Amino acid sequence: MAKKISYGEAIAEIEEIIRKIEQEELDVDELSDKVKRVSFLINYCREKLRNTEEEVSNILKEIEKKQAD
């Protein structure tokens, strides 16, 4: 099973890969794999943000409901 990464770890990995691309530290063989990894990590971060936004929204609705009672 793959290790689950945190949002912060995903962002850090994206930044590191981008740095390596900008510094031309990756060879052609690595570049494709790294671009695919960045794509996966970006989608992971978007999903994590979407889920967090939904959770916060639900919590706020719950608080508003309790205050209205």
N, C-alpha and C positions, 0 to 999 in steps of 0.2 A: 504494500500500500504506500502511495506517495505521501510524503510529509505535507501536512497542511500548513500553508504559510499565512502570515498575517498581512494585512494591508500595507503596513509599514515596510515589511520585508519585500513585498512585491514592488513597491515604489522604488526602494533602494536598488533592487535588481534591475529594474528598467533603467534607472539612472546610470548604473554601472555599464550596462550594455551600450547605452547611447554614448557614454564617454569613450568606450572602446571603439565604437564606430567612428566617432568624430576624430579620434586620435589615430585612426587607421591601424589599430592593433589586431584586428581580426583578419584572417585570411579568407579567401573566397569560400573555402569549404565550411568554415564556421559561420559565415555571414548569414546564409539561408536559415540555419538552425536558430541563430540568435534572433533574427527577425521574427520567426515563428514563435519563439519564446516570448518576445515582447508583445506580440499580438495576443497570445494567451493571457499574459499578465494584465494587459490593458482591459481585456474582457472580464477577467477575474475582479479587478478593481472596480469596474463599472457595476458589476453585479453586487459586489459588497456594498458600494455606496447606495445603490437602489434599495437593497434590503435594509440598510441602516436607516435610510430616509423613511421607509415604510414603518419600521418599528418605532421610530421617534414620533411619527405622525399618529400612530395608534396610541402611544402613551399619552400624548398631548390631548387627544380626543377623550381618553379615559379620565384624565384629570379634569377637563372641562365638564364632563358629564357628572363627575362626583361633586364638583363645585355647584352645579346647577340643582342638585338634589337637596 
